[in-house]
Amino acid sequence: MAGQANTIQVPTDAELLQAQADLWRHSFSYLTAMALRCASKLGIPTAIHRLGGEEAAASLPDLMAVLSLPASKQPFVGRLMRLLVAVGVFAADGVADERYRLTPLSRILVDGVAAADDHHHHVLQTPFVLTATSRQYVEAALGLDEWLRKDAPPAPAPVPSPFEDAHGAPLFDEATAAAIDPEFAAAADDALAAHDSLGIGAVLRECGDLLRGVASLTDCAGGDGATARAIAAAFPHIKCTVLDLPKVIDKAPVDDGVVNYVAGDLFHAVPPAHAVLLKLVLHFWSDDDCVKILSQCKKAIPSRKEGGKVIVIDILIEPSLGPAMLEAQLLMDMAMMVNTRGRQRDESEWRDLFFRAGFSDYKIAKKLGARAVFEVYP
């Protein structure tokens, strides 16, 4: 056995060369993220849109001029764009005189525009990019090996995330601004709002039956009420309430009679309603905390016979969606592990949470990209 441990099977020449290329790709993949951050900070998606609109393409010299970048840096911007084209952030036409176009990904990074039709809503995702690639997130990930070597605190104390371990405060917490940086805390809140608001229109279009017959709805951790207002616009008969922390509700729009805003804590009480919505909330929390949240939601709704239910919209780890989507889901799981106390879950793990919280049944109403829409019944 000892002799076997001191030897290793040598890859074939082809395997070795592929392994080296894969090693480059994985070791330097952070540069893709930083290239995306650079393009977002420079405003390249917005510049391409202004130069070319939806169909036409923008040349590199035109981009340099619009962005007020020195001509001496044009070769370097060209190399940056070459990578971002290769990974699908932008598209390119031509060879000698390359011209750049937007892709669906870069369209959600265009600032100062509205959706071209009334059925869709443009939600700028630049805050998400800038927070995900921030110094604070990167520093937390750099300390992952040291964090794994530390023993967990004695129960029932929760295990602090690498982010909390590195910075002395949890992410998205009342203490984040004071302990870390007020500007970062505000940017992280903006990123969370942008991320959570993206795709609600698709949910309403694809899952309209989900809300038929629902008279009232509480959106837990509903932020500025964007989701609740979209629901109220699509289903005017539904009385919508948004529950969130006081610091969030203080910044919410003035109550216009469409949405009712309640400052509170979903761990302690949820405003009663026919249905309770948890949209991209539970993946931020540990299993035990999710059970506590779901238990409060269960108290807030009527019986199943009376139409009571909890609607959970969250990531569902699903290998059958293909390697690219699975990788995106697992990267989001790592992001939760590094920066929060939460995780992403497969169906069996979601089922366990629902039943631990006292629910009797659930169904997956729809799978939408990386997410699933669950109906959970008391």
Secondary structure, DSSP 8 states (H G I E B T S, - for coil): -HHHHT------HHHHHHHHHHHHHHHTHHHHHHHHHHHHHHTHHHHHHHHHTTTS-EEHHHHHHHTT--GGGHHHHHHHHHHHHHTTSEEEE-STT-EEEE-HHHHTT--S---SSTT------HHHHHHHTSHHHHHHHHTHHHHHHS---STTS----HHHHHHSS-TTSTTHHHHT-HHHHHHHHHHHHHHHHTTHHHHHHH-GGGGTT--EEEEET-TTSHHHHHHHHH-TTSEEEEEE-HHHHTTS----SSEEEEE--TTT-----SEEEEES-GGGS-HHHHHHHHHHHHHHS--TTTT-EEEEEEEB--GGG-HHHHHHHHHHHHHHHHHSS---B-HHHHHHHHHHTT--EEEEEEEETTEEEEEEE-
